[in-house]
């Protein structure tokens, strides 16, 4: 017998899942129905492995296949509701009304806190801030689910690809170009969103929400000069994989305990990431101990056959990815071709069961098979947690502590709150709430544009957009000049937006549009006093013209600063906050566009003129360096004396490669041969920092290391540690770091092995250095 309800057919004789009112979250194993008590998979007291095995054993082949796609349908006879694997939470819970994702913001809850875009938050170099942001996002996500506005709790964030090329449209989503920063960001964000403690250890089997580290691996090109991410074959050396592309994912898995991974569209050395057994099963699961599910990027399985031609038939593509270790397909390819792959004996059912085991394990860890989630550990998180004042304050704090002061000639800024009589605010980004958010954003709690933020400080304020958009295809120069001349001070809010850089759109230039650049220069010359230039952008911009223009007194880079970004900027411009952010990427000159974006090599090749990439290897001119950032205060640093600056690893040389091979080689040994006891040695380093200014300030201390001998594939320098420090005016503090020789003094060789070289290594902060000697 069947009764027809709107949109749903329910079998009365077997149903144990009752479609709840919209305010009730979907879940399996409703204890109010006696049939559920007979199912072992509904018993939370049993181990998850046992529960999952029981559940899979009850599924038909068709039911099994139906669960291998992101929009998994319900299984009414077992009381299992639909589940949507795809949700986004890059820098706040995102909502896309036109896409079928797991989060909805069209009910009681209609907005979520929108934090700064990740590239800006990275500029804080503050692991605690990153954790708190992840924690807030996870709580808001769980609150939305508890309110009955979600069909999934798996979020495809963070994006931890290396921002290798400044033109990449999605670089804004990442923590920047450094693998250490990116790895630490991944660990902090993942622990926060999944409900773990900052130091880890609380998580266990329960997840507040599920994080997914993407895009695995060597993915950092979307669409550049006709080469797109779907067909791109990234040719990457073992050396670059070992010390650049892979470390963030290893940290995400081993330390962050991420419960999800997304395999990327592209191929690496000819093999599609989603069909790479060595990558997904041997490396992620076997070597790094990954415990979770692996999803494809959307339609990544179909392109293995249809775009890349790697698989001859659709069934081959399905078999390839499931045998490689992928579990769920964003798209319909597995739904359409898995059964025929089984029938054609290309795929054993055991591979389907393996994938289902990972998928249902994560859903159970989220508490979706334990009865009513409102009665579970995260069930008390209510709608009042979404857009709470605490979270909105955190969004403001994140923007404040991340904005980077790039120029402050003659210490002209901050403006005086008491003496600034009038202000002109000019630029296409000055009053654009949308631009503040970047991509992958949901409706914010509220927004404060730069214009609105500045209006809180000055009553006599005049605004003009200057041109119609950031490309300035239609410029109103004369009107902008008139406004500038009528005010005591001028703030220009310029830069880029999502029409210039985004997913599927890489840049071809590193400069602002010629008309925007011209507008900036003309207005600056017309103003009564040197102007403030604010840049909104994800990627770096060659602003050499502004850097050396005496009419431009200050430059602030604000990324895409989120819902409170305009207020944070105003507070900095008027001195209520002392800027302390530092650039998480190198800002290259326009001439860098001669380097093909498709060249994945990190290390330079002087013989061919290839300059290398990122601060670690790049040997060319820079507009601004990685880690650059000014403050309204002056800081000084010194290394305090150490009891012992020599590290004895006392390892007997086993390999001929450890002997001197040429004039530029040093005696070295693989880290894998040193052993746990020697690798557990720690090097204490203390740096004394002092604030010589008149304002209190928070700023990060960045500790680098370099080898005494350059070349031979060694980094120019490598960030090994960083801390965010608060110092009052005149205050000094001793900041302690603890280094591991195996982790922090090792480099990758051409075989992709991490090795430690004998000899001198120099630690540095700003212009101060301290020597450490390694004896093997």
C-alpha positions in Angstrom: 0.0 0.0 0.0 1.3 3.5 -0.9 0.1 6.9 0.2 1.1 9.9 -1.8 2.3 13.0 0.1 3.6 16.1 -1.6 7.0 15.3 -3.3 7.5 12.1 -1.3 6.2 8.5 -1.7 6.3 6.6 1.6 5.9 2.9 2.0 3.8 2.5 5.2 4.7 -1.2 5.8 8.5 -0.6 6.1 9.1 3.0 6.8 11.0 4.0 9.9 11.9 7.5 8.8 9.2 10.0 9.3 9.5 13.2 7.2 9.8 15.9 9.8 8.5 19.4 9.9 10.9 21.9 8.3 12.3 22.9 11.7 13.5 19.3 12.5 16.8 18.2 11.2 16.9 15.0 9.0 18.3 11.9 10.7 18.1 8.2 10.7 17.3 5.8 13.5 14.4 7.6 15.1 14.0 5.9 18.5 10.2 6.6 18.5 9.8 3.8 15.9 10.2 0.3 17.3 11.6 -1.1 14.1 14.8 0.8 14.4 15.7 -1.0 17.6 16.3 -4.2 15.7 19.0 -2.6 13.5 22.5 -2.9 14.8 23.5 0.1 12.7 21.2 2.2 14.8 22.9 1.3 18.1 25.4 4.1 19.1 26.9 1.7 21.7 28.4 -0.5 19.0 31.7 0.4 17.2 31.1 2.4 14.1 32.9 -0.2 12.0 30.4 -2.8 13.1 27.4 -0.5 12.6 28.5 0.4 9.1 29.1 -3.2 8.1 25.6 -4.0 9.2 24.1 -1.2 7.3 25.9 -2.0 4.0 24.9 -5.7 4.3 21.3 -4.6 4.2 21.6 -2.6 0.9 20.8 -3.8 -2.5 23.3 -3.1 -5.3 21.1 -0.3 -6.7 20.8 1.2 -3.2 24.5 1.0 -2.8 25.2 2.7 -6.1 22.7 5.5 -5.3 24.8 6.5 -2.3 28.0 7.1 -4.3 27.1 10.6 -5.5 27.0 13.9 -3.7 23.2 14.1 -3.7 22.5 10.7 -2.0 18.8 9.9 -2.1 16.9 8.5 0.9 16.5 4.8 1.5 13.0 4.9 3.0 12.7 1.2 3.9 15.7 1.6 6.3 14.7 5.0 7.5 17.7 6.7 6.0 17.0 10.3 4.8 18.6 12.0 1.8 22.1 13.4 2.3 23.9 16.1 0.5 27.7 15.8 0.7 28.4 19.2 -1.0 28.3 22.2 1.3 30.8 25.1 1.4 32.3 27.0 4.3 35.5 28.6 3.1 35.2 31.7 5.3 31.7 31.3 6.6 28.8 29.1 5.8 28.0 29.7 2.2 24.6 29.4 0.4 24.0 29.1 -3.3 20.3 29.3 -4.1 20.8 28.0 -7.7 22.9 25.0 -6.6 21.8 21.9 -4.7 24.1 22.1 -1.7 23.5 20.9 1.8 23.0 24.3 3.5 19.9 26.6 3.1 19.6 30.1 4.3 16.1 30.7 3.3 14.3 29.8 6.5 14.4 31.1 10.0 18.1 31.6 9.6 18.8 33.8 6.5 22.5 34.8 7.0 25.7 33.7 8.5 28.9 35.4 9.7 31.1 36.3 6.7 34.8 36.3 7.8 37.6 37.8 5.7 38.6 35.8 2.6 41.3 33.3 3.5 44.2 35.1 1.8 43.7 38.1 4.1 43.1 36.1 7.3 46.4 34.4 6.5 48.2 37.7 6.8 47.5 37.7 10.5 49.9 34.7 10.9 47.7 33.8 13.9 46.9 30.2 14.4 44.6 30.9 17.3 42.6 33.3 15.1 42.3 30.7 12.4 41.1 28.1 14.9 38.5 30.4 16.4 37.2 31.2 12.9 36.9 27.5 12.1 35.2 27.0 15.4 32.6 29.7 14.8 31.9 28.4 11.3 31.4 24.9 12.6 29.0 26.1 15.3 27.0 28.2 12.9 26.8 25.2 10.5 25.5 22.9 13.3 23.0 25.5 14.3 21.6 25.7 10.8 21.4 22.0 10.7 19.7 21.8 14.0 17.1 24.4 12.8 16.2 22.0 10.0 17.8 24.0 7.2 20.4 21.5 6.1 20.6 18.1 4.5 24.3 17.7 5.0 27.1 18.6 7.4 30.2 17.9 5.2 31.9 21.1 4.1 34.4 21.3 1.2 36.8 23.6 2.9 39.6 24.5 3.4 41.4 25.1 0.1 45.0 24.4 1.0 46.6 24.5 -2.4 49.8 26.6 -2.7 49.4 30.0 -4.2 52.1 29.2 -6.7 51.4 31.8 -9.4 50.1 35.3 -8.7 47.7 35.1 -11.6 45.6 32.2 -10.1 42.0 33.3 -9.8 41.5 31.1 -6.7 44.6 32.1 -4.9 42.3 34.3 -2.8 40.8 31.1 -1.2 44.2 29.9 0.0 46.4 30.8 3.0 49.2 31.9 0.5 52.4 30.6 -1.0 54.2 29.0 2.0 53.7 25.3 2.8 54.3 25.8 6.5 51.7 28.6 6.8 49.3 26.6 4.7 49.7 23.5 6.7 49.3 25.3 10.1 46.2 27.1 8.7 44.7 23.7 7.7 45.3 22.2 11.1 43.8 25.1 13.0 40.8 25.6 10.8 40.0 21.9 10.6 40.3 21.4 14.4 38.0 24.4 14.9 35.2 23.5 12.4 35.2 19.8 13.4 34.8 20.6 17.1 38.2 19.6 18.3 40.3 21.6 20.8 43.1 23.9 19.6 45.7 21.5 20.9 43.7 18.5 19.6 42.5 15.5 21.6 38.9 16.2 22.2 37.5 15.0 18.9 37.3 11.3 19.2 34.6 9.9 16.9 32.2 12.8 17.2 32.2 15.6 14.6 30.6 19.0 15.0 31.0 19.4 11.2 33.2 17.6 8.7 36.1 19.5 7.0 37.5 18.5 3.6 41.0 19.6 2.5 41.1 20.3 -1.2 42.3 20.1 -3.9 44.6 17.1 -3.7 47.1 17.8 -5.3 49.2 20.3 -7.3 46.1 22.2 -8.4 46.6 25.9 -8.9 45.5 26.7 -12.5 41.9 27.3 -13.5 41.8 28.9 -17.0 44.8 30.6 -18.4 45.3 31.4 -22.1 43.1 28.4 -23.2 44.5 25.9 -20.8 41.9 24.8 -18.3 42.0 22.8 -15.1 40.0 19.9 -16.6 42.7 18.9 -19.0 45.8 20.4 -17.5 48.7 17.9 -16.8 50.8 19.3 -14.0 54.4 18.1 -14.5 55.8 18.2 -11.0 59.2 16.9 -9.8 59.4 14.6 -6.8 61.4 17.3 -5.1 58.7 19.9 -5.5 56.0 17.5 -4.4 57.9 16.7 -1.3 58.6 20.2 0.1 55.9 22.3 -1.6 52.7 20.6 -2.8 52.2 17.7 -0.4 53.1 19.0 3.1 49.9 21.0 3.7 47.8 17.9 3.0 49.9 15.8 5.2 49.5 18.3 8.1 45.8 18.5 7.4 45.4 14.7 7.7 48.0 13.8 10.4 47.6 16.8 12.7 44.2 18.3 11.8 42.5 14.8 11.5 40.4 16.1 8.6 37.5 13.8 7.8 37.4 14.6 4.1 39.7 15.1 1.1 38.8 16.3 -2.4 40.8 15.0 -5.3 41.5 17.6 -7.9 40.5 17.8 -11.6 44.0 18.0 -13.0 46.5 15.2 -13.8 49.9 15.1 -12.1 52.6 13.6 -14.3 49.9 12.1 -16.5 47.7 10.5 -13.9 44.3 12.0 -12.9 44.4 12.8 -9.2 41.1 11.0 -8.6 42.4 7.9 -10.3 45.7 7.8 -8.6 46.0 4.9 -6.2 49.4 5.9 -5.0 48.1 9.3 -4.0 44.7 8.4 -2.5 45.3 5.0 -1.0 49.0 4.5 -0.5 49.9 8.1 0.6 46.8 9.6 2.2 45.4 6.5 3.8 48.3 4.1 4.3 51.2 6.5 5.0 49.4 9.4 6.6 46.6 7.5 8.3 43.7 9.3 6.7 40.3 8.3 8.3 37.5 9.8 6.3 35.9 10.0 2.8 37.4 11.2 -0.5 35.2 13.1 -2.9 35.9 14.1 -6.5 35.6 17.7 -7.5 32.4 18.3 -9.4 32.3 16.2 -12.6 35.9 15.2 -12.2 35.1 11.6 -12.9 33.4 12.3 -16.2 36.4 14.4 -17.5 38.8 11.4 -17.0 37.0 9.9 -19.9 35.4 12.8 -21.8 38.0 15.5 -21.5 41.3 13.8 -20.7 40.8 10.6 -22.5 42.7 8.7 -19.8 39.9 6.2 -19.5 38.6 4.6 -22.8 35.0 4.0 -21.5 32.8 5.6 -18.9 32.9 2.3 -17.0 36.7 2.5 -17.0 36.7 5.9 -15.4 34.3 4.6 -12.7 36.5 1.6 -12.0 39.7 3.7 -12.0 38.5 6.1 -9.3 36.9 3.6 -7.0 39.9 1.3 -7.2 42.2 4.3 -6.5 40.3 5.0 -3.3 37.8 7.7 -4.1 34.5 7.3 -2.4 31.9 9.8 -3.7 31.4 11.5 -7.0 30.2 15.1 -7.1 28.1 14.6 -10.2 26.2 11.6 -11.6 28.8 9.6 -13.4 29.0 6.9 -10.7 25.2 6.7 -10.6 25.1 6.3 -14.3 27.9 3.8 -15.0 28.8 1.9 -11.8 26.3 -0.9 -12.4 27.5 -1.5 -15.9 31.1 -1.5 -14.7 30.1 -4.3 -12.3 28.2 -6.2 -15.0 31.2 -5.8 -17.4 33.5 -7.2 -14.6 35.6 -4.0 -14.5 34.7 -3.3 -10.9 34.2 -5.7 -7.9 31.3 -4.9 -5.5 33.9 -4.9 -2.7 35.2 -1.6 -4.0 31.7 -0.1 -3.7 31.4 -1.5 -0.2 34.8 0.0 0.7 33.6 3.4 -0.5 30.3 3.1 1.4 32.1 2.2 4.5 34.0 5.5 4.5 30.9 7.5 3.6 28.5 6.1 6.2 31.3 6.2 8.8 31.5 10.0 8.5 27.7 10.4 8.6 27.7 8.3 11.8 30.5 10.4 13.3 28.3 13.4 12.6 25.7 11.8 14.8 23.2 11.4 12.0 22.5 7.7 12.9 22.1 8.2 16.6 18.5 9.3 16.8 17.3 12.8 17.2 20.5 15.0 16.8 18.9 17.7 19.1 19.5 15.2 21.9 23.1 14.6 21.0 26.3 16.4 22.0 25.9 19.2 19.5 22.1 19.4 19.7 22.0 22.4 22.0 23.6 24.7 19.4 20.7 27.0 18.5 20.0 29.8 16.0 21.3 32.3 18.5 24.8 31.1 17.7 24.4 32.3 14.1 25.5 35.9 13.6 26.0 36.1 17.3 27.7 39.3 18.6 30.7 37.2 19.5 31.1 35.9 15.9 30.5 39.4 14.4 33.2 40.7 16.7 35.5 38.0 15.6 35.0 38.9 11.9 36.0 42.5 12.8 39.0 41.3 14.8 40.1 39.1 11.9 40.0 42.0 9.4 41.7 44.4 11.8 44.6 42.0 12.5 45.1 41.0 8.9 45.1 44.2 6.9 48.6 45.1 5.7 50.1 48.5 5.7 52.3 48.6 2.6 53.4 52.3 2.7 53.3 55.1 5.2 55.6 57.9 3.9 56.7 60.4 6.5 54.4 58.6 9.0 51.5 60.6 7.7 48.9 58.2 9.0 46.8 57.7 11.0 44.4 60.6 10.5 43.5 62.6 13.5 40.0 62.0 14.7 39.7 65.4 16.2 41.3 67.5 13.4 40.1 65.9 10.2 37.6 68.4 9.0 36.5 66.8 5.7 37.1 63.7 3.7 36.6 62.5 0.1 36.1 58.8 -0.5 36.6 57.8 -4.1 36.7 54.5 -6.0 34.5 51.7 -7.4 35.2 49.5 -4.3 34.5 52.2 -1.7 30.8 51.4 -1.3 30.5 47.9 -2.7 29.3 45.4 0.0 29.6 42.5 -2.5 33.3 43.1 -3.2 34.1 42.8 0.6 33.1 39.2 0.6 35.2 37.6 -2.1 34.0 34.2 -3.5 32.3 31.2 -1.8 30.4 33.5 0.5 26.9 33.4 1.9 24.6 36.2 2.9 26.4 38.1 5.7 24.9 39.1 9.0 25.5 42.7 7.9 28.1 44.6 6.0 30.1 47.8 6.6 31.6 49.2 3.4 34.7 51.4 3.6 32.5 54.4 3.0 30.2 53.5 5.8 33.1 52.8 8.1 34.7 56.2 7.4 31.4 57.9 7.9 31.6 56.9 11.6 34.6 59.1 12.0 33.9 62.2 9.7 30.7 64.1 9.4 31.8 66.1 6.3 32.4 63.3 3.9 31.9 63.2 0.1 31.8 60.0 -2.0 32.3 59.4 -5.7 32.9 56.0 -7.4 35.3 57.5 -9.9 34.4 55.0 -12.5 31.7 52.4 -13.3 33.6 49.3 -12.2 37.1 48.1 -11.2 38.0 47.9 -14.9 37.0 51.5 -15.2 35.7 51.1 -18.7 33.8 54.4 -18.1 35.8 56.9 -16.1 34.5 60.1 -14.4 37.8 61.7 -13.9 36.7 65.3 -13.8 34.0 64.7 -11.2 36.4 62.6 -9.1 39.0 65.4 -9.2 36.4 68.0 -8.2 35.4 65.9 -5.2 39.1 65.4 -4.2 39.9 69.1 -4.4 37.0 69.9 -2.1 38.2 67.9 0.8 41.0 68.1 3.2 42.0 64.4 2.8 41.3 61.7 0.2 40.9 58.0 0.6 40.9 56.0 -2.7 39.4 52.5 -2.5 40.4 50.6 -5.6 41.7 47.2 -6.7 40.1 44.1 -8.1 36.9 42.1 -7.6 35.4 38.8 -8.8 35.1 40.0 -12.3 38.9 40.1 -12.5 39.9 37.0 -10.5 37.8 34.0 -9.4 37.3 30.3 -10.0 37.6 29.6 -13.7 39.2 33.0 -14.3 42.9 33.5 -14.0 44.5 36.9 -14.6 46.8 37.6 -17.5 48.2 40.8 -16.0 49.4 41.8 -12.6 48.6 45.5 -12.9 45.5 47.4 -12.3 43.5 48.4 -15.4 45.3 51.3 -17.2 42.2 53.5 -16.7 42.0 52.8 -12.9 45.7 53.4 -12.5 45.4 56.7 -14.4 42.5 57.7 -12.2 44.5 57.0 -9.1 47.4 59.1 -10.2 45.3 62.1 -11.4 43.3 62.2 -8.2 46.4 61.9 -6.1 48.0 64.9 -7.8 44.9 67.0 -7.5 44.4 66.3 -3.7 45.4 68.9 -1.1 47.4 66.3 0.9 49.0 62.9 0.1 46.2 60.4 -0.3 45.5 57.0 1.2 45.2 54.2 -1.3 43.2 51.1 -0.2 43.5 48.0 -2.4 40.9 45.2 -2.3 42.2 42.1 -4.1 42.9 38.5 -3.6 46.0 38.2 -5.7 49.0 40.5 -5.6 49.1 43.6 -7.8 52.1 45.4 -9.3 51.5 48.9 -7.9 55.0 50.2 -8.4 53.5 53.4 -9.8 51.8 54.1 -6.4 54.7 52.8 -4.3 56.9 55.5 -5.7 54.3 58.3 -6.1 55.0 61.1 -3.5 51.3 62.1 -3.8 50.3 58.7 -2.4 51.2 58.8 1.3 49.8 55.5 2.5 48.8 52.2 0.9 46.7 49.5 2.6 46.1 46.1 1.2 42.8 44.7 2.6 42.2 41.6 0.6 38.5 40.9 0.6 38.0 41.7 4.3 34.5 40.3 4.9 31.4 41.7 6.4 33.2 44.1 8.9 36.0 45.0 6.5 34.9 48.6 6.1 34.9 49.3 9.8 38.3 47.6 10.2 39.8 49.9 7.5 38.3 53.0 9.1 39.7 52.1 12.5 43.2 51.7 11.0 43.0 54.9 8.9 42.0 56.8 12.0 44.4 55.1 14.4 42.0 53.2 16.6 43.9 50.1 15.5 47.5 49.6 14.8 48.0 47.6 11.6 50.2 44.5 11.9 49.4 42.1 9.0 52.1 40.7 6.8 51.8 39.6 3.2 51.3 35.8 2.8 52.5 36.0 -0.8 55.2 37.6 -2.9 54.1 40.6 -4.9 55.7 40.2 -8.3 56.3 42.8 -11.0 54.3 42.8 -14.2 57.2 41.3 -16.1 56.5 38.0 -14.3 53.6 37.4 -16.7 56.3 36.2 -19.2 56.6 33.0 -17.1 54.2 30.4 -18.3 51.5 29.7 -15.7 51.7 26.0 -16.7 55.3 25.7 -15.6 55.0 24.0 -12.2 58.7 24.2 -11.2 59.4 25.9 -8.0 63.1 26.1 -8.3 64.9 28.5 -10.7 66.8 27.5 -13.8 69.2 30.4 -14.4 70.5 28.9 -17.6 67.1 29.4 -19.3 66.1 32.5 -17.4 63.4 30.8 -15.4 63.3 32.8 -12.1 61.6 30.2 -9.8 58.5 30.8 -7.7 57.6 32.1 -4.3 59.9 33.7 -1.8 61.6 30.4 -1.2 63.1 30.1 -4.7 62.2 33.2 -6.8 65.3 35.1 -8.0 63.8 38.2 -9.5 62.7 41.7 -8.6 59.8 42.1 -6.2 57.3 44.8 -5.6 56.8 43.6 -2.0 58.3 40.6 -0.3 56.5 37.7 1.4 56.1 38.7 5.1 56.3 42.4 4.4 54.1 44.7 6.4 54.5 48.0 8.2 53.0 49.3 11.5 52.4 52.6 13.2 55.0 51.4 15.7 58.7 50.5 15.2 59.8 47.1 16.5 63.2 45.8 17.2 64.4 42.2 17.5 67.4 40.4 18.9 68.2 36.7 19.4 69.1 35.9 23.0 72.1 33.7 23.6 71.5 30.0 23.6 73.2 27.4 25.8 74.1 25.3 22.8 74.0 26.3 19.2 75.4 23.0 17.9 73.1 20.1 17.1 74.8 16.6 17.2 72.8 14.1 15.3 75.7 11.6 15.3 74.4 9.5 12.5 76.6 6.9 10.9 76.6 7.5 7.1 75.0 4.6 5.3 74.5 5.9 1.8 77.1 7.0 -0.8 74.8 9.9 -1.4 75.7 11.2 2.0 79.3 11.9 0.9 80.4 15.0 -0.8 79.5 14.7 -4.5 80.6 18.1 -5.8 81.7 21.5 -4.7 78.2 22.6 -4.0 77.1 19.5 -2.0 77.3 19.0 1.7 77.3 15.9 3.8 73.7 14.9 4.4 71.5 12.1 5.6 67.8 11.3 5.0 65.5 12.2 7.8 64.0 8.7 7.6 67.4 7.2 8.6 67.9 9.4 11.7 65.4 7.7 14.0 62.9 8.9 16.4 65.2 9.5 19.4 67.5 11.9 17.5 64.6 13.6 15.7 62.9 14.3 19.0 65.7 16.7 19.9 64.5 20.3 20.3 66.3 23.6 19.7 65.0 26.4 22.0 65.2 29.8 20.4 64.3 33.0 22.2 63.8 36.3 20.4 63.4 39.6 22.3 60.9 42.0 20.6 60.4 45.6 21.6 57.8 48.1 20.6 59.5 51.5 20.2 56.3 53.3 19.2 53.5 55.3 20.9 50.8 52.8 20.1 50.1 49.2 21.3 50.2 46.8 18.5 49.8 43.1 17.5 52.1 41.8 14.9 53.6 38.5 13.9 57.2 37.4 14.4 58.3 35.3 11.4 61.3 33.0 12.0 63.2 31.9 8.8 66.1 29.6 8.3 68.6 29.4 5.4 71.5 27.2 4.7 75.0 28.7 4.7 75.5 27.4 1.2 73.1 28.6 -1.5 72.0 26.8 -4.7 71.7 23.1 -5.5 67.9 23.3 -5.1 68.0 24.8 -1.6 65.5 27.4 -0.7 66.7 31.0 -0.5 65.1 30.9 3.0 62.3 29.0 4.6 59.8 30.0 7.2 60.0 27.6 10.1 57.9 29.2 12.8 55.7 32.3 13.6 53.9 33.8 16.5 51.5 36.7 16.8 52.6 39.0 19.6 50.9 42.0 21.4 53.1 44.7 22.8 52.1 47.9 24.5 53.9 51.1 23.7 57.5 50.8 24.9 57.0 47.2 26.0 59.4 44.4 25.3 58.8 40.6 25.5 60.8 37.5 25.1 59.2 35.2 22.5 60.1 31.5 22.6 60.3 29.1 19.7 61.1 25.4 19.7 62.6 23.9 16.6 63.0 20.3 15.5 66.1 19.7 13.4 64.4 16.9 11.4 61.4 19.1 10.7 62.8 22.6 10.4 66.4 22.1 9.2 65.6 19.5 6.5 65.2 20.1 2.7 64.0 17.9 -0.1 66.5 16.3 -2.5 65.8 15.4 -6.1 64.5 12.0 -5.2 61.8 13.6 -3.0 63.5 12.6 0.3 63.8 15.0 3.1 67.5 15.3 4.1 69.5 17.2 6.7 72.8 18.7 5.7 75.7 19.1 7.9 77.1 22.6 8.5 75.8 26.1 9.3 72.1 27.1 9.2 71.1 30.7 9.9 67.9 31.6 11.7 66.6 35.1 10.9 64.0 37.6 12.0 64.0 40.8 9.9 67.7 41.7 9.7 68.9 39.8 12.7 70.5 36.3 12.4 71.6 33.5 14.7 73.8 30.5 13.6 73.0 26.9 14.3 75.5 24.2 13.4 74.5 20.6 12.6 77.0 17.8 13.1 76.2 14.5 11.5 
